[in-house]
Amino acid sequence: MDRSTLSRRGFCLCCLCSAAFAVEGWLSPRQVFAKARGIVDTIRDAAAAAEIKVYSLRGNVSVLEGSGGNVAVLTGSDGQLLVDAGIAVSRENMAKALASLGADPTKHLINTHWHFDHADGNEWLHAQGASIIAQENTRKHLTAAQRVEDWDYNFPPAPAGAIPADVFDTDHVIDLNGSRLALKYYGPAHTDGDISVRFTNQDIFHAGDTYWNGIYPFIDYSTGGNIDGMIRAADANLAATTDETIIIPGHGHPVSKRSELKDYSDMLTTIRANIAELKKQGRSLEEIIVAKPTARFDAKWGQFVIGPSFFTKLVFEGV
Ligand SMILES: [Zn+2]
């Protein structure tokens, strides 16, 4: 696999970062933990160096890649609306990218979940005039200190301006810029606060981090995520989309489609079954990692931040 292929898949377009992440090989659980250490800082540093790439999708909707999670933007006279905020270190490049989409000020921000690579930009965007909305568990996590065990990282509470002022429980509709947005809570999946955002007029669907396009996903057990919730969310995403729908994943190439989502769903289901079977036989995590339950998927899916051993551990935790 060449570098350009890798760089399209990851958190950023930075080749340095891709090279650093590219080869996990097979690690022991101890090595997996060691590798997880430093992921947050590495992702942040990569965003600081990355260019922001702008993809025009359909109608007045675009997607920005390069500042952590993929950021969708709806433009119009009611002001720009963003789905996710990226990482604050790339503020200058984000501001440039947003300005390239027109002079409308950024007035609305939706967080798909609380993770720093999606909500770290909340504070500066709020200071520029954006009101923030999220599922209520996302506000809960941003309001208090959080530890993500599998990243070995402690996050302080977000600053006051970064806290979503509006929250909802299961469903919420927003009408602006001549478009209707439908926000929907998944239930526990990647965290316990994930939502999807459907741009109904444009048939565009942002799945947040319930969908990683072409790469193994992270699952945050520390704040309520689990593998079965991820599989349920993938099913919900398949049910909510058609072959015409443009699907925006949380990570990976930002312009995706239902056939790729189906591959992702099949990957999750197969690997979950493989690992559950081995665990049922009484095998330890270390033994299961050696048995390579993800082997048939690794060439395609295991080339980035979450390698085969780490993903095996994340699934093992939940079965
Ligand atoms: Zn996330």
Boltz pocket constraint, residues with backbone or C-beta under 6 A from the ligand:
constraints:
  - pocket:
      binder: B
      contacts: [[A, 113], [A, 115], [A, 118], [A, 190], [A, 209]]
      max_distance: 6.0
